[in-house]
Amino acid sequence: MMKTNKELLSVSTLTLAVQGALLAMFAMPPLAFAADDEVTALTHPTNSIEIGVGNTSLDSAKFGEYNGLNKSGAYLIGGFNLRGGDSYNQEGGVNRWEVKGNDLGTSSRDFSGKVSEQGKWRLGFSYDELQHNITDTYQTPFQGSMGGNKFTLPDSYGVINATAIAASKPAAGTTAAVNNVGSEKQNIGTRALSDIQRNALKTLDVSSSRKNATFSAGYIYNPTWSFQFDYNRLNQSGAKLISASSSDARTAVGTNSAQIAAGAWTKEAMVTLMNPTNYTTDTFNLATHWTGDQGFVTASYVGSFFRNADDRLSWMNPIGTGSNSTGAVQTTLAGGYQQNMLSTLPANDFNQLNLNGGYTLTPTRKLTAGVSYGRNTQNENYLVDLMQTNGLPQTSLNGLVLTTNANMKLTDQANKDLTLTAGLKYNKRDNQTASNVYKFVDLGGVNRIAINTPYSNSKSVLELAGDYKLDKRQNLRVSYDHEDVKRWCENVVGASTVATGSAPSPAGANCVAVPSSAEDKLGLSYRLKATDDLNYTLGYTYSKRDAMVDHNYISPLGGSAGTNLTGIVNSGDYKGYMAFFDASKAQNLLKAGVAWQASDRVSLTVNGRYSLDRYTDSTLGVQDGHSASVNFDAAFSYSENLTFSAYVTGQERQRNMQSGASGAPAGLTNNVTNYANALSPTVIFTNSLKDSDQTIGFNAKQQGLMGGKLEIAGDVSLSVGKSMYHTDVSNFQVATIYAAQTCDAAILLACGDTPEIYTKTLQFKLTGNYQVDKKSRVALGYLFQKLTSNDYYYNVYQNGFSTSSMMPTNQVSPNYIVNAISATYVYSFQ
């Protein structure tokens, strides 16, 4: 109740403030002033300075996600735009300068400046900030500041026991197990934190900020040659949330593997941490331009250098183990909390040379072309050696990726009614990083093998198009595109296996499921100007992608079962599964629109889009999908000074997929040496994912009030977005595997609908501008915004409902009601 009263009080105060400001503005006497002299406006620059205040009623990271208004209370509003130089005021010079700033009182501020001698040289600088407010509901027991890379716990926090008492579990297949009876009575691990552990959870705001500074310079040597230099430094600070899990640290004592040594901790204990973003990126661009009578050439160099102040993120794991018969905690703090670590983004360098040009072959025929060559390197040392015997194959990745791009376009104005274009594009990403065998220890303490397989690809595109003017009211465009994609892995090394029944991974093995694909796209669009007030557009595109599939490709990672297992065919997937982004696909796309100027006062616009995708060769995976959107806009001019407009938009998309599960005998997997021996799923699941969004809005604008000095504008809108997920599976299929269970049994929950994910945003904006005199203007603004959202994704983060070895953060789906007002004074002068 106190929260509600506080919100009501805040709204009431803001309402009174807005009403008072509007009354004061309306009470200003109308002052007549002459119209601006157009010649004076052109020869004398208009400068302006803005200063004001604003107020936001509620703390909300989501409302202020990017605008800097995430905290309640007052803030300053500032801005300026100042220009000058002897090229103004009829002084006869060619020098100009300008400085300007916007949103100077918020964390989204920016300012810039430039000075130039027209036709000769120029210098410029700019600076801007932007803060991404990620969440204000994140809770953690870890000690450490946002932007730091080390998080600790006091000894008083104690150990969290994540081991269940086996005797309290209902036997599998019993009525109690089916109905999940008794399982909720045994809260363990992070579901049953002590008072000390619950009280240690503190709420922190998490955000990431960027500060962007640029410097630019240009010099025109003569009408033929010019030079340009640009430098940009991007600093990023703060943090973003990341999930991590602990490694296995068990040590058996005596002959009882349940006895855990002091200082040993459970594996795969999940935490959500503030991953620091202490990044710096320096980018350079140096270019020279040549311009002739019939052509131009530009040569440039681009360099980008990324650095990270932190090479690791470390934290303590407080989740231990206990007896599965008594529940007594066995892990102790004698050896201290287990330390865990993640590596952060490594430093890398990118250098690229570019050459672009164009030439007019004939008065109706033009050719443009360009080539570029880039070199991307990454050679940060590995942090630690957690490998098996013989250690790391090398101390760093020594990564090298070469990029090559080429393009050419020919345009021919065959006659006044026909324009033909032809283009070629080629892009190649050549990963020349060395391939090695890495023998690592996984989170569960098991020895594994992985082979890094440097992935490369190339894309060739042919584009043909013709635009034909049928008559003065009709235009027709026909286009054809052909795309070829190649994928491969460079220099893949071989590795033997110690797992019985598996094949070695041979040197040079193919590591991609779709080594190549080809796609053809045919487009047709038509425009008709039926009358001077009525226009139609219609377009249709058909595309077909054919994928060449190699189901016997070797997965770059080792298998999930066995020790040091390699040579896994088709990633161990079921027969018929294909990832939708590589699979063969046919798409039909239709677009249509109408624009009608019904009268001098009324205009209407309607346009829509519909696409249908079918994945023709996929037995499992995405089968088909569609998307549709409709947009409607209407405008009505009631008078010269009063206008209304309304808009409605709606979009929907859905994808349908088939996946499966197998009732194969224990120990039988898809880790086979040949695709022909792979398993087909025994139980087929069909599911659909559907997203929909609708927005409706209305706005009005009134000018010419109070002798032409006052202008008022208002806007109200409602947006609703929903996501739904539904799964179906045959009960007969389930029963053949799970002993007469049904798909909706509590032990399975294999079918039905997930809770609906939705967001609803209601917004109302009102602004007023009053021209006090020729130089002074007062602006007032009011904003009301309400967000209601629900997402079951956040359920697992709640204290008491998290999995037994996952640290709760108590993050919630964002909901808020915010009122914001602003008042600014703008002074303009010449």
N, C-alpha and C positions, 0 to 999 in steps of 0.2 A: 504493500500500500504506500509506503514511504517513497518507493521509486516512482510509482504512478503520480503521486502528488508533486514530486520534484519535476517530472516531465510536464505536468499541467502548468505548474508555475513558470517553467521555462518558456512554454508556448505562449502563455498569457503575457509575460514580460516582453517577448519578441513582438507579439501582436501590437501591444501598446506602443512599442518603439517605432514600428513601421507606420502605424496610424499617425503618430506624432510627427514623424519626418515628412509624411505626405501632406499633412495639414500645413506644416511650416512652408513646404515648397509651394503649395497652392496659394498661400497667403502673400507670397512675394508679389509686389506691384509689377504690372507689365511695363517694360521699358522698351521703347521703340529704338531701333538702330538701323542704319542704312545697310543695304545688301553689299556683300563683299565685291570689291572691284576685281573683275576677272583678270585683268592685266596685272594688278598688284599681286594676286595670288600666284601667278606664274613666275613673276620676277622676284618675289620676296618669299622665302621659305616660311612655312607656318610651324612654329614650335609649340610644344605643349608639355605641361607638367601636371601630373595627377597625384593626389594624396588623399587618403581616406582610411576608414576603419571598417572592419567586419567582425562578426561574432557568430560562432557556431555553438549550438546548444548541447551537443553530446559527443563524448569520446566514441569514435568508431573508426577502426582501421579500414573497414570495407568502404565506408562513405568517403574517407580521405585516402583511398588506395593510391591515387596518383596526383591528387590536387593539393596535397599538403594540409588539408583541413581535417586531420584525423584527431585533433584534440579540441575539447570544448574551450570556450573563452574568446577573448578579443585578439585580433591580429591586425597588423598594419597592411595597408594597400598602397603601393607606390609604383609610379611609372613616369617615364619622361621620353620625349622625342625632340632632340635639338639638332638643327642643321644650319650650316653656314658656309662661307667661302666667298672669294671674290668673283665667282661666276654668277652670283646673285647680285641684286641691287644695281644692275647695269654698271658694274665696276670694270667690266671688260676682261676679267681674268678667266682662267679655266680650272681653278682649284675649288674643291668641295670637301666638306667634312660632315659627318653625322655620328651622333651617339644616341642610343635609345635603350630603355629598360622596361621590363614588364614583370608584374607579380613580385615586386621586390620584397614584400613582407612575408612571403610564403617560401616553402621548401621547393617550389617549382619556379623559382626566379630565373630570369635571364637578362643579360645586357650585352650590347655589342657596340662597335664603333668602326668607322672607316674614314679614310682620307685618300684623296686621289687628285691627280692632274689629268683631266679628261684627255683621252687619246695618247697618254704617255705612261703613267704608272698608277698603282693603287696599293694601299696597305689596309689590312683589316684585322680585327680580332673579335672574338665572341666568347661568352661564358654562360653556361646554363647548368641548372641543377634539377634533379628529379629524384624524389624519394618514393620508393615502392613500399607502402605499408602492408605487410603480409598478413599479420594476425595480432590481435591484442587479447587472445584467450589462451595462449600457449602457457602451460605450466610445467615446471621441471624441478626436481630436487637438486640438480647439479649446481655446483658453485662455479661461477665463471661469467664473464660479461659477454654481451652480444658483440661479435667481432673478434672475440678471443678464440684460441684454438685448443685450449686445455680446460677440461671440466672435471672437477673432483667432488668427493663426498667426505663429510666428516665421519670419523669412526662411530660416532653416536647414532648414525643413520642405521647401522646394523645390517643384517643379512636377510634377504627375502627368500623364503623357502618355496621353490617352484616344483617340488615333488609331491605328487598326489598319493594318498593312502590307497593302495591297490584293493584292500578288502572292502572299501566303501563303494567301489564301482559295481554296478549291476552287470551280471554276466552277459556277454554278447548274445543277441538273439532272444533274450528273455523279454517278457512284457515290460519290465521296468526299463530295460535298455531301449526298447522301441519307443516308449513314451518319455524317455529321458528322466525317469523318476529318480530322485535322490541326487542327481548330478549337481543341482544348484545348491545343495546343502553343504557341499564340500568346496568352499571358496579357498583357493590356495594361491600362492605366489602374489602377484601384483593385484589380485582381486581381494586380497585380505591384508592390506597394508596396516601396520601398527599406527597408533596415534602419532608417534614421533615421525614416522614416514609420511603420513598424510599431511601433517603440519609443515613438513619440509617443502611441500609443493608451493612454489611461488609463481605468480603471474608476471610474465614479461612481454613487452612489446617487441615484435620481430620485424625488422625492416631492412631494406638494402637501398643505399643511396648512390647516385652517380653524380660526378662533377666533371663537366666536359668543357675543355678550353681549346680554342683554335686560333691559329695565326695564319694569315694568307697574304701573299704578295704577288703582284703581277707587273710585268714590264713590256711595253710595246716598243720594239726596236725600230721598226718601220712598218709600213702597211703590209709587208709580207711576213715578217717574223715577230713572234711574241713569246713570252716566257711566263710560267706560272709556278708558284710554290705554295703548298698547303701543309700545315702541321696540326695534328690533333692529339691531345692528351686526354684520355678517359681514365678517371679514378673511380673505383667502385669500393664501397665500404659497407660495413654492417654484416648481415648474415641472411641466409636462406635455410629453411628447414630441410633436414636430410635424415633418412632412417638408416640405422646400422645395426649389426648384430654381433654378439661376442663370439670369440673362438672357443674351442673346447680346451679345458684345462684340468681334466680329471686325472687323478692318480690313484690307482687301486692300492689299498693297504692290506697286506696279508693275502688271504685267499678269498676274502669277501669283497667283490667288486662294488658293493653298495657302500662300503666305508670310504669316505672321501677325505683326502688329506687336507690339512689346514691350508688356506690360501688358494684352494682350487674352486672353480666356479662352473656353472652350467653353460652349455653351448647354446648358440643362437638365441640369446636373450636380446630382445629388440628394444631399442631406444630411439627417440626422436631428438636430434641435436641441432643446435644452431651452427651451421656450417659457415665459416667466415668467408666473406667476399672481399678480401684485401687485394684487389686486382689493380694493375696499371697497364694500359695499352697505349703505345705510342704509334701513330700512323703518319707516314710521310708520303707526299705526292709531288713529284717534280715533272713538269711537262713543258714541251716546246711545240709551238704551232707554226706551220707554214701555210700560207694562203696564196693561191695563184688565181689567174683569170678563170681557169676551168676546173680547178681542184683544190684540195686541201690535204695536209698530212699532219697528224699529231703523234708524237713519240713521248712516252711517259714511263716513269718508274714509280711503283707503289711498294712501300715497305710497312709491315705491321709487326710490332714486337710486344708480346704479352708476357707479363711478369706477375707472379703471385708471391706475396710476402710470407705466406704460410705454406709449408710443404706437407703438413700433416694436421690431422684432427685427432685428439686423444681424449679418452674418457675412462672412468672406472665402472666396472660391472659389479653391481651389488646383489645380483641374483644368484643364489647358490642352490645346493641340493640338500635333500633330507632323506630320511628313511621312508621307504614305500610301505612299511608295515606300521610304524608308530607315528610317522609325521615329524619326528624330532629333527631339528636342524643339525646337519652334520658339518657343513662348511663353516669355518670360523675365520676371524679376522687376524689370526696369528701371523699370516704372511702378507697381510694387507689386501686391499681390493685388487682384483685382477685388472691389469691395464690393457686397454684395447686401442687400436689406432686405425685410422683411414688415411690414405694419401689424398691430397687435394689436387686441383688442376695443375698440370705441369706447365712450365714456361715453354713458349714456342715462338719461332720466327717465321715470317712469310715475306718473300721478296718476289716481285713480279715486274716484267717488262712488257709494255704494250705498244703496238703500232697500229694506228687507224688512219684511214684516208678515204677520199671520195674523188671522183672525176666525172665531169660532164662529157660524155662521149659525143653526143649530138644535142641539139636544142631540146629533144624529146626523150633522150635516153641518158640515165645516170647510173653510175656504179659506185657502191661503197663496199669497203672491205676492212677487216681487222684481224690481227693475230696477237696472241699473248702467251707468255711462258712464265710459270710461277714455280717457286721452290719453297716448300713448307718443311721445316725441321723441328724436331723435339728430341732433346737428349739429356733430360734430367735423370740423375742417378736414382735407382731404386732405393727405397728407404731402408728396408731390412731384408735379410736373407732368411725367409721362412720356408726354404726349399728342403728337399730330401738330400740324400747323400750326393756329394759333388757340387752342391750349391747351385748358384745361378749360372746360366750359360754365358752371360755378360752382365756388366754392372749397370747398364742403362739400355733403354730401347734403341737409341740411335736411329730414331724414326726419320724417314725421308719420303715425302710425297711430291711428285712432279705433276703440274697441271698444264695442259696445253689447250688453247682455244683458238678457233679460226672461224670466221664468218664472212659471207659475201652476199650482197643483195643487188639485183639489177632491176631498175624501174624503167618501163617504156611507156610513154604517153603516145600510143599508136595513133590515135586521132583524138579529137576533142571529146568523144563519147566513150573511149575505151582506154583503160589503164591496166597494164600487165606488170606483175611483179614475180620475181623468182629469187629464192634465197637458199643458201646452204649454210649449215652450222655444224661444227665438229667440236666436241669437248671430250677431253681424256684426263682421267685421274689415274696416274701411274704410281702405285704404292711400292717403293723400292726398299722398304724396311726389311731387314734380315728376318728370316723365319727361324725359330728355335723351339726346342722342346723344353718346357718348363715343368719340373717335377715339384709340385707344391703340396702343402698340407691343408685340407679344407677345414671348415668350421667345426666339423665333427671329429677332427683329428685323424682322418683317413688320408693315406697317400694317394695323390691323383697325378694325372699327366694332362697337360694342355699344350697345344701347338698354336702359336700365334701365326695366323695366315693373312699376310698383307693383301687386303682386298683392293682390287682395281676395277675400273669400269670405263666405258667410252660410250658416247652417244652421237649419232649422226642424224641430222634432220634435213629433209628437203621440203621447201615450202613454195607452193605455186598458187597464184591468185589472179583473178581478173575482175575488174570493176567496169560494168557497162551501164551507160546512161541510156535507157530505152527511149525515153522522151524527157521533156522538161519536168515531168512529175514522177517518173519511175526510175529506180536504180536497182540493179541486180549485181550481186557479188557471188562468185564461185571460188572456193578454195580447196586445195588438196595438200595434205601433209603426210609425209612418210618418215617414220622414226625407227632407227635400228639401235638397240642397246646390247652391248657386250659386257660380260662380267667374268672376272677370273681372279685367281690368287697367284701372286708372284713367288717363285722360289720356295715352295712349301717343302719343308724337310720331312724326312721319314722318321717313324718311331716304331719300335717293336712293342710288344705287349706281354705282360706276365699273367694276364687273365685267361684262364682256360676257356677254350671255345670261341675266342674272339680273334679277329684278324689284325695284323699290323697295319698301321697307317703308312702307306707307301709315299715315297718322295714324289713331289709333283702332283699329288692327288687333287682332283677338282673339289672345291670347298663351297660351291654355290648350287642351290637347287635349280636355278634357272640361268644357265650360262648365256643365253641370248633370248631376245624377244624382238618382234617387229610389230609396229602398229601403223595402221592406215586410217586417216581421218578425212572425210569429205564433208564440206560445209556449203550451205546455200542460204543466202539472206536476201530479202526483198524489202524495199522501201517504196511506199506510195504516198504521195501528197495528193489526196483525193480532192481537197479544196484548199484554199488559203488558210482555212481554220482547222483542217482535219488531216492527221498524218497516221499512217499505219506502218508497223515494222513486223516482219516475220522471218524467223530463222530456224534452220534445222541442221543438225550435225550428226553424222553417224561415224563411229570409230570402232575398230576391231583390233585387239591386241592378241597376237599368237605367241605363246611362250614355249620355248624348247626346254623340256624338263629332263633333268638327270636325277632320278630317284636314288641312284647308287652313289651320289656324292658323299664325301666324307665330312662329317661334322668337325669343325675346328676345335671343339671341346671334347674332353673325355666323356665316357659314359657315366650315368648316375649310379650304376651298380658295379661291383667288382673293384679291384685295385689296379691302378695304372692301366685302365682300359682305354684303348684307342681303336681307330678303324670303325667308328660307329657310322653306319649307313643311314642316310636320310634323317639324321638327327634322332633316330629312334621313333619317328612319328608313325601313326597308323597309315595303312594304305589309303590312298586317295586324298590325303590332306594337302592343301596348297595354301600358302599365305596370299591373301587377296591382292596385296600391292605388286606381286610378281605374276600372278596367275593370268591365264588367258581370259579375256573379257570383251564383251560387246556392249556398246553404249549407244543409246538413242537420246538425243537432247533437242528439246523444242523450246523456242523463245518467241514471244509475241507481245506487242504493245500497241496502244492507241493513245494519241494525244489530241484533245479536242478543245479548241478555243470557242466555247459555246456562244459567247457574246463578249463585248468589251469588258464585262465585269466578271464573267464566269469562265474558268478553265478546269479541265479534268484530264487526268493522266492515269492510265492503267497499264501495267505490264506484268508478265508472268514468265515463269521458267519451270520446266519439268524434265527430269532425266531419269532413265531407267538403265541399270547396270545388270548384266547377267554374266556370271562366271561359268563359262560353258564347259570347262574340263575339270571342275573341282567336285569330287564326290563328297569330300569333307572340307570344312572351312566355310567361308562366305559363299552363299549360293546366288543371291541377288540382292539388289537394293534400289531404292528410288529416293529422289528428293524433289521437292516442289516449293515454289515461292510465288507469292502474289503481292503486288504493291499498288496502292491506290492513293492518289493525291488530288485534292480539290482546293481551289482558291476562289474567293468571292470578294470583289471590291464593292462594298456598299456605297462608298463615296470616295472622293479623291483622298480623303484623310483616314478612312476607316476600312480596314481589310481583315478578312477572316480566311483561315485555311484549316484543312483537316487532312489527316493521313491515317492509313491503315496498312499494316504489313503483316504477313503471315508466312511462315516457312515450316516445312516438315521434312524429315528424312527418316528412313527406316532401312535396316539391313537384316537379312535373314541368313542364319548359319546352321550348319549341321556339324556336330562333334560327337565323340563317342567315348565309351569306356569298355574295358575288356574283362571278361570273366575267365581269363586264361588260368591254367593251374599255377600254383605258387612256384615262383622262380622262373617262369617263362616270360620273357620280355621282348621288346622290339630291338634289342641290341644285337642285331644280326649282321652277317657279313655280305648279304645280298638282299636286295629289295624284294625279290620273289619269295623270300622266306619270312617276310614281315607279317605281323598280325593284322587282321581286320577287326574293327571294334565289334563287340557282341551287343552292346546297348547303344542305340543311336539317340542322341539328344537333338532336338530342334529348338532353336531359340531366336528371338527377334529383339532388336534394340531400336527404340523409337524416340526421336527428339522432336519437339515442336516448340515454336516461339510465335507469339502474337504481340503486336504493339498497336495501340490506337492513341491518337493524339489530336488536340485541337489548339490553335493559337489565334490570337487577335492582336491588332496593332492600331492604335489611335494616335494620329498626328494632328497638329494644328490647334491644340487646346491653348487657352489663355493667350490669345493673340499670336499664335504660331510658335510659342516658346516651349510648350510642353508636349512630350511624346510618351505614351504608355504602351507597354507590350506585355502580354501574358501568354503562358503556355501550360497546358496540362496534358499528361500522358500516363498510360498504364501499359506496362510490359509484363508478360507472363511467359515463362519458359518451363518446360517439363521434359523429363526423361523417364522412359519406362522400359523394363526388361522382363521378358516372359519366356519360360522354358517348358517344353513338353517332352515327355518320354513315356513309352508304353509300359504300363504296370506289369504286363506279362514278361517283358524283357527284364525288368528289374527283379521280378520274382524268381527268374531262373538263376540269378546270381546271389541274391540276398535273402534267400530262404523265405519266400512268400511275403516279402515286404512290399508295400506300395510306394510309389514315387514321392508321395507327400508325407510319408512317415517321418517322425521327428528325428530319427536316426539318419535319415537320408536327405530330406528336403530337396529332392532332385527336380521338382517341377513346380510350376505356379509363377506368381508375380513377385518381384521384389517391391519393397515400398517405393512409392513415387518420389522422385527427386524433382524439386520445383523451386523457382524463384519468382517473386511477384514484386515489381517496383512501381510505386505510384509517385509521381513527381508533379509539383506545381511551381512555376516560376513567374515572378512579376517584377518588371523593371520600369523605372521612370527616369526620364531625362528632361531637365529644365534648363533652358538657355537664359541665364540671368542677364547677360549683355553680350556684346560682340566677342568678348574675350573669355567670359566665364560660363561654366556649365556645371550643374550639380546632377549627379546620378545616384539613384537609390535602387537597391535590389533586395528581393526576398526569395528564398528558396525553401520549399518543403519537400522532403524526400522520405519515403517509407519503403523499407525492404523487408520482405518476409521470405524466408527460405527454409528448406528442409532437405537434409541429405543423410541417409543412414550410414554413409561412409564414416561419419564422426562417432558412431556408436562405440566402436572398438576402442576409442581413445578415452572413454569415460572411466573414472575410478570405480572399481567394483565390477566392471563389465569387460575389461581388457582381457586378452588371453593371459594365462598364468605367468608367462615369462616376457610380457611386453609392458614396458613402463607407461602408465597412463599420462596423458598431457591435458585432458579435459578440454580440448579444443571443441568448439561448437560451430554449427552452421551459422553464418552471420545473419543477424536481424537487427534493425534499428529504425528509429524515427528521429529525424534530424531537421531542425529549423536553422536557417542561416540568413543573416542580413548583412548588407554592406551599404556604405555611404561614401561617396568620393566627390572631390572637387577637382575640376579640370580647368586649368588656366592656359589659354592659347595666346600667342603673340608672334609678331613678325620682326 
